[in-house]
Amino acid sequence: MMEWYHISNIGQYDTPAVLFYPERISANIDRLIASIDDVQRLRVHVKTFKTLEIAQLMLNSGIRKFKCATIAEAEMMAMAGAPDVLLAYQPVGPKVARLAALAEAFPDTSFSCLVDNEDSAIAIGAHFPASNPIAVYLDLNVGMNRTGIVPGPAALELYGMLRQVQGLVPVGLHAYDGHIHEEDLQIRTEVTNAAFAPVAALAADIEAQGMPAPVIVAGGTPTFPIHAKRKGIECSPGTFVCWDMGYKRNFPEQQFDFAALLAGRVISQVNDELITIDIGHKSVAAEMPLPRIYFLNAADAEPVSQSEEHLVCKVKDAAQYPVGTVLYGVPHHICPTIADHNEGLVVAEHTITDSWAIVARNRRITI
C-alpha cells in the first residue's frame, strides 16, 4: 500500500512544490475546534496557509474570527467572507491608508488593528471617520520584546487615552507570547501563566475605571492549550492547520497531523553517500540551522549543505536514490516555507487534482 503522502501522478509536476492534503487539513481544523469549549473563542492566525480555499474550510467549520499580519492577508480573508479580521500589526505610514481603503472596500468585514503608542493611535484615527471608527487592541509586551507596551500603569493610561481619539474604539488587549517555547508542558504552563498575570490585572484595572471589559486575544500555537483553559480568552493558533516538524517535536501534546509537505527530486548523485536535491533555501524556510526539512521516504538523509537551489544530503547508499527520485519532506518551519511558493498542489487519494494559489504570500493583492 502507498504511504499517505505518495502521489501517483507526481511525474507530471515540477518540483520543488508545496503539497496540500485537504482531508488532513480539515482533520486538523476539527481537532482544534474540539480542543476548546467554544469555537467563538478561536481567532485563527492565517499566516500559515495564506490561501482562500483553506480560509473557506475554516469558515465552513464555524470559525468566524481571524488574525493576520499583513494587509494582503487581511484582504484575502475579506475576499473569503470572514466577518471579523484583526490585523495583528500596528499599521504605520502608507499601511494606515491601505487599511482604511480595505475597510471601505469590504464593509461586510469588521476590521481591527493593534496600537502601542499615542502618536500611532492619532495617526490611525485620522484615517477613519468618527461615524465609522476602527476597533483597536492595545498591543502588550509580555516578554517577547518585539512590539507592545508593558502591561501596567502606563498601559492603563494609554488605553484610556485611546477612548478620546476620534476614529478609534478600543475594544481589547493583544498579548502575543511567541517567546515561550518550553518543551515541558508543565514548565511552559508556569511561564505562560506568569506572563499572562499582568494582562489579567490590566483588564481588571480597565473595568475598575468604569470602562467596558476588554476582549483579550492571547497566545499562539505553543501556548494554545494553556490559554484555551481560560474562560473568555480568544486564542490565536496558526501553525496547527498544516503542522511542521519543529512543533511536532517541541509540543508533542498537540496531536495535529502533517497536512502540507514539500516535494523535491534528486538531481545528482555526488558520490556513494551524497545526493543533491532541488530544494534550496529559496523553497524551504531557511532561518533555522540545518536540518530545515525531514524526508518521510528518506529517513537516513542528513542535510550537510544548502544553497539557493540545491540541498546536499548524506545517505547510507546513494544508489538507493537514483536521479529523478521524488522525496516528500516535512519542513522544520512550515509558515515561511509556504510563503516561498506561488501555489500549492492539492492531493486527494494519492492524486494531484488541483492547485491553490498562495495569494497572500504577496504583499499586495488589490489594495
Disulfide bonds with the S-S distance in Angstrom:
none
